[in-house]
Amino acid sequence: MNGSQIRVVDPILTEHARGYVNADFVGEALFPLVEMPTRAAKRIEFDRSSFRRRRTRRAPGSQIAALEFGFEGKPVALHQEALSAVTPIEHQQEAGAVPGIDLQQVGVDTVLAVIAMEKEIQRAEVARNAASYAASNKVALAGDFKWSDPDSNPKEQVFDAKEVIRKRIGRRPNTLVLTGGLTSSLGKHPRLLDHYKHTNSASITIAMLAAYFDIENVVSGDGIYDTDAGATVDIWGNDAILAWVAPKGQRQMPLPSYGYTYQLRGHPLVEPARWDGDIRSWKNDVLDEFSAELVGADAGFLFQGAL
C-alpha cells in the first residue's frame, strides 16, 4: 500500500481547512499558491532570452529560424508543518451541553492559525532576504530617506523602483507589501496628508495608498508573533516589498513573476480524530506541506528599513 492508501483523511474538516484564510496574513499577495503533485520536483526559471532582439525577417524560400528559450530547473523540496489539535473529553462533554459548539473544529482552527502564521513568517523571510536581490533591486534606507521621516519622499522612491523593475522584466509592478507599522506611519506622512487634504476621508486608507503610489494591490502586513523569550516581533519587520506578481490564470506560465508558494496537492489536510487514552483526549493531526520560493527576483524591489 502506498502513503495515500494508508492515510485516512477527515473529508469535512479537511475541506474546512483548505478554505481557511487568516485575514491578517498577506504573504499570498507575493507568493500565490501553486499546487504540486509530488513532494519533490523542479521549478522552471526562465532566463532573459525572450528580451533579446532576434532576426525574424525571412526571405522567400529560406528556412524559418528556430528558437529555443533557455531555462534552468531548480529543485523544490516541500517541508511538512504538522500539529495535533487536542480535545480533552471533559471539555467535549461540557461543550455538549451548549448547542452549536464544536470543539473539534475550534481546535482545528487554532492549529490552522498557528500553521498559517508559520507560512507567513517563512514567506516574509524569503521576501526580506536582501541577498536574493541584485544591487539594482534593493535599497537600505536611512535618515530622512526612511518613509517614517516627515522629510522623506516615498512616492518618488516607489516610482524609481517601478522603473527599475520595468527595465528588468518589461512590466510595471502591481503589488506593494507594507509592514503594519509602516502603514500607520504613512497615514501620518505630511506628503500624503497634503495630497488628500481636500478629501472627506478622516484617515489615509489602503485604497488611498494604492492610488497615491499607483499600485494595483497594496496590502498591510500586520501579523506579529511572540518569541520563546516573550518578545513580540513584526513578521514583515521594517521593510516594504514592491513586486510584479502574475495574476490568476497566468501562473505557472513562463512569466517573470516574483514568487510562488508551492504546496502539496490536497493540503492542508486533517486526519480523523483518534483517542489518546493517556491524556483522555481526542487528537486531530493537521498537516500542511509547502515551500515559499522567490522565482523571479528581477520582478521585485526591496526597501530595507523603510520604517
C-alpha positions as CSV (number, residue, x, y, z in Angstrom):
1,M,0.0,0.0,0.0
2,N,1.2,3.5,-0.7
3,G,1.0,6.5,1.5
4,S,-2.2,7.8,0.0
5,Q,-3.9,4.4,0.5
6,I,-2.7,4.2,4.1
7,R,-3.7,7.7,5.2
8,V,-7.4,8.3,6.1
9,V,-8.5,11.9,5.8
10,D,-11.4,13.6,7.6
11,P,-13.2,15.0,4.5
12,I,-15.3,17.6,6.3
13,L,-12.6,19.1,8.4
14,T,-10.1,18.9,5.5
15,E,-12.4,20.8,3.3
16,H,-12.8,23.4,6.0
17,A,-9.0,23.6,6.4
18,R,-8.4,24.2,2.7
19,G,-10.9,27.1,2.9
20,Y,-9.3,28.6,6.0
21,V,-7.9,32.1,5.5
22,N,-6.3,34.3,8.1
23,A,-7.2,37.9,7.1
24,D,-4.2,39.3,9.0
25,F,-1.7,37.5,6.7
26,V,-0.7,38.9,3.4
27,G,2.1,36.6,2.2
28,E,0.0,35.2,-0.6
29,A,0.0,38.6,-2.3
30,L,3.6,38.0,-3.1
31,F,3.7,34.2,-3.1
32,P,0.4,32.9,-4.5
33,L,-0.3,29.2,-4.1
34,V,0.6,26.7,-6.8
35,E,-0.2,23.0,-6.3
36,M,2.4,20.4,-6.7
37,P,1.5,16.7,-7.3
38,T,4.7,15.4,-5.5
39,R,6.8,16.4,-2.6
40,A,10.0,17.0,-4.7
41,A,10.1,18.4,-8.2
42,K,11.9,21.1,-10.3
43,R,10.6,24.5,-10.8
44,I,11.4,26.4,-14.0
45,E,13.1,29.8,-14.0
46,F,13.1,31.4,-17.5
47,D,16.1,33.4,-18.4
48,R,16.2,36.7,-20.4
49,S,16.2,35.1,-23.8
50,S,12.8,36.5,-24.7
51,F,14.0,40.0,-24.2
52,R,16.8,39.7,-26.8
53,R,16.2,41.2,-30.2
54,R,16.3,38.4,-32.8
55,R,16.5,38.2,-36.6
56,T,12.9,37.3,-37.5
57,R,12.7,38.5,-41.1
58,R,12.6,35.7,-43.7
59,A,13.4,35.8,-47.4
60,P,11.1,33.8,-49.7
61,G,12.2,30.1,-49.9
62,S,14.6,30.4,-47.0
63,Q,14.4,28.3,-43.8
64,I,12.5,29.7,-40.8
65,A,14.9,30.2,-38.0
66,A,14.2,28.2,-34.9
67,L,14.5,29.4,-31.3
68,E,14.6,27.6,-28.0
69,F,14.3,29.6,-24.9
70,G,16.7,28.6,-22.2
71,F,15.6,27.8,-18.6
72,E,17.1,26.4,-15.5
73,G,15.3,23.7,-13.4
74,K,15.9,24.2,-9.7
75,P,14.8,21.7,-7.1
76,V,11.8,22.4,-4.9
77,A,11.7,20.4,-1.7
78,L,8.4,20.8,0.3
79,H,8.6,20.7,4.0
80,Q,5.9,19.5,6.3
81,E,4.3,21.5,9.1
82,A,2.2,19.4,11.5
83,L,0.4,19.8,14.8
84,S,-2.3,17.9,16.6
85,A,-5.5,19.6,17.7
86,V,-6.2,18.1,21.2
87,T,-9.8,18.0,22.6
88,P,-10.0,16.7,26.2
89,I,-13.0,14.5,26.7
90,E,-14.1,16.6,29.7
91,H,-14.2,19.8,27.6
92,Q,-16.2,18.0,24.9
93,Q,-18.7,16.7,27.4
94,E,-19.2,20.2,28.8
95,A,-19.5,21.7,25.4
96,G,-22.2,19.2,24.5
97,A,-24.4,21.0,27.0
98,V,-24.3,24.1,24.9
99,P,-25.8,23.9,21.3
100,G,-23.7,24.9,18.4
101,I,-20.2,24.4,19.9
102,D,-17.9,22.0,18.0
103,L,-14.7,21.9,20.0
104,Q,-13.1,19.6,17.4
105,Q,-13.4,22.3,14.7
106,V,-12.4,25.0,17.2
107,G,-9.2,23.0,17.9
108,V,-8.5,22.5,14.2
109,D,-9.0,26.2,13.6
110,T,-6.5,27.1,16.3
111,V,-3.9,24.7,14.8
112,L,-4.6,26.1,11.3
113,A,-3.9,29.6,12.6
114,V,-0.5,28.5,14.0
115,I,0.5,26.8,10.8
116,A,-0.8,29.8,8.7
117,M,1.4,32.1,10.9
118,E,4.4,29.9,10.2
119,K,3.7,30.1,6.5
120,E,3.5,33.9,6.7
121,I,6.8,34.0,8.6
122,Q,8.6,31.9,6.0
123,R,7.2,34.0,3.2
124,A,8.4,37.2,4.9
125,E,11.8,35.7,5.5
126,V,12.2,34.8,1.8
127,A,10.9,38.2,0.6
128,R,13.2,40.2,3.1
129,N,16.4,38.3,2.3
130,A,18.5,41.1,0.7
131,A,21.0,38.5,-0.6
132,S,18.4,37.3,-3.1
133,Y,18.2,40.7,-4.9
134,A,20.5,42.3,-7.4
135,A,22.1,45.5,-6.2
136,S,19.8,47.5,-8.6
137,N,16.7,45.9,-7.0
138,K,17.2,46.9,-3.3
139,V,18.0,49.9,-1.2
140,A,18.8,50.3,2.5
141,L,17.0,53.4,3.7
142,A,18.4,55.6,6.5
143,G,17.9,59.1,8.0
144,D,15.4,61.3,6.1
145,F,15.1,58.7,3.3
146,K,13.1,56.4,5.7
147,W,9.4,56.6,4.9
148,S,8.6,57.2,8.5
149,D,10.6,60.5,8.3
150,P,8.4,63.5,7.5
151,D,11.0,64.8,5.1
152,S,11.1,61.6,3.0
153,N,9.5,61.2,-0.4
154,P,8.1,57.7,-0.6
155,K,6.3,58.3,-3.8
156,E,9.5,59.3,-5.6
157,Q,11.3,56.2,-4.3
158,V,8.4,53.8,-5.3
159,F,8.2,55.3,-8.8
160,D,12.0,55.0,-9.2
161,A,11.8,51.3,-8.1
162,K,8.9,50.8,-10.6
163,E,11.2,51.9,-13.4
164,V,14.0,49.5,-12.2
165,I,11.5,46.6,-12.4
166,R,10.2,47.7,-15.7
167,K,13.7,47.7,-17.2
168,R,14.4,44.3,-15.8
169,I,11.2,42.4,-16.9
170,G,9.2,44.8,-19.2
171,R,6.3,45.1,-16.8
172,R,5.3,47.5,-14.1
173,P,4.9,46.1,-10.6
174,N,1.3,45.5,-9.4
175,T,1.9,44.7,-5.7
176,L,3.3,46.6,-2.7
177,V,3.6,44.9,0.7
178,L,4.0,47.3,3.7
179,T,4.7,46.3,7.3
180,G,1.9,47.2,9.7
181,G,3.9,50.0,11.4
182,L,4.8,51.5,8.0
183,T,1.1,51.6,7.0
184,S,0.4,53.6,10.2
185,S,3.4,55.9,9.6
186,L,2.4,56.6,6.0
187,G,-1.1,57.5,7.3
188,K,0.5,60.4,9.1
189,H,3.0,61.4,6.5
190,P,2.9,65.1,5.6
191,R,3.1,64.5,1.8
192,L,0.1,62.1,1.9
193,L,-1.9,64.3,4.2
194,D,-1.3,67.3,1.9
195,H,-2.2,65.2,-1.2
196,Y,-5.5,64.2,0.3
197,K,-6.3,67.3,2.3
198,H,-9.3,68.1,0.1
199,T,-11.0,64.7,0.6
200,N,-13.6,63.9,3.1
201,S,-11.8,60.8,4.4
202,A,-11.0,61.0,8.1
203,S,-7.8,59.0,7.6
204,I,-5.5,57.6,4.9
205,T,-6.9,54.2,3.8
206,I,-5.2,51.3,2.0
207,A,-7.1,52.2,-1.1
208,M,-5.8,55.8,-0.9
209,L,-2.2,54.4,-0.6
210,A,-2.8,52.3,-3.7
211,A,-4.0,55.4,-5.6
212,Y,-1.1,57.5,-4.3
213,F,1.5,55.0,-5.4
214,D,-0.4,54.0,-8.5
215,I,-0.1,50.3,-7.5
216,E,-3.0,47.9,-8.1
217,N,-2.6,45.9,-4.9
218,V,-1.3,47.4,-1.7
219,V,-1.5,45.3,1.5
220,S,-0.5,45.8,5.1
221,G,1.4,43.0,6.8
222,D,0.0,43.4,10.3
223,G,0.9,40.0,11.5
224,I,3.1,39.5,14.7
225,Y,4.4,36.6,16.7
226,D,5.9,36.1,20.1
227,T,9.4,34.5,20.6
228,D,10.2,31.9,23.2
229,A,11.7,34.8,25.2
230,G,8.4,36.6,25.2
231,A,9.4,39.4,22.7
232,T,6.8,40.5,20.1
233,V,8.1,40.6,16.5
234,D,6.5,42.2,13.4
235,I,6.5,39.4,10.8
236,W,7.3,41.9,8.0
237,G,9.9,43.8,10.1
238,N,10.6,47.4,8.9
239,D,10.6,46.7,5.2
240,A,8.5,47.2,2.1
241,I,8.5,45.0,-0.9
242,L,7.4,46.1,-4.4
243,A,6.8,43.3,-7.0
244,W,5.1,42.2,-10.1
245,V,3.0,39.1,-9.4
246,A,1.4,37.1,-12.1
247,P,-2.4,37.4,-12.0
248,K,-4.7,34.5,-11.6
249,G,-5.0,32.4,-14.8
250,Q,-1.4,33.2,-15.8
251,R,0.5,31.5,-13.0
252,Q,2.9,28.6,-13.8
253,M,3.4,30.2,-17.3
254,P,6.8,31.5,-18.4
255,L,6.2,34.9,-17.0
256,P,8.8,36.8,-14.8
257,S,6.6,36.6,-11.7
258,Y,8.1,37.4,-8.3
259,G,7.3,34.3,-6.3
260,Y,5.1,31.3,-5.6
261,T,4.2,29.1,-2.7
262,Y,4.5,25.5,-3.9
263,Q,2.0,23.4,-1.9
264,L,1.4,19.7,-2.0
265,R,-1.9,18.8,-3.7
266,G,-4.7,18.1,-1.2
267,H,-3.2,20.1,1.6
268,P,-3.7,21.3,4.2
269,L,-5.4,18.1,5.4
270,V,-6.9,17.0,8.7
271,E,-6.7,13.4,9.8
272,P,-9.7,11.7,11.6
273,A,-9.8,12.0,15.4
274,R,-8.0,9.3,17.3
275,W,-8.3,8.6,21.0
276,D,-5.3,9.1,23.3
277,G,-6.1,7.2,26.5
278,D,-3.0,8.5,28.3
279,I,-4.4,12.1,28.3
280,R,-8.1,11.1,27.8
281,S,-8.3,13.3,24.7
282,W,-9.2,13.2,21.1
283,K,-6.5,14.3,18.6
284,N,-6.8,15.5,15.1
285,D,-3.5,15.8,13.2
286,V,-3.3,18.8,10.9
287,L,-0.7,18.8,8.2
288,D,0.5,21.1,5.5
289,E,3.4,20.8,3.1
290,F,4.7,23.8,1.2
291,S,7.7,25.9,0.2
292,A,7.8,29.7,-0.4
293,E,10.1,30.4,-3.4
294,L,11.4,33.6,-4.9
295,V,11.4,32.6,-8.5
296,G,11.9,36.0,-10.1
297,A,14.0,38.4,-8.0
298,D,14.1,40.8,-11.0
299,A,10.4,41.3,-10.6
300,G,10.8,42.6,-7.1
301,F,12.4,45.6,-5.2
302,L,13.2,45.6,-1.5
303,F,13.1,48.7,0.6
304,Q,15.1,47.8,3.7
305,G,14.4,49.8,6.8
306,A,11.6,51.9,5.4
307,L,10.2,52.3,8.8
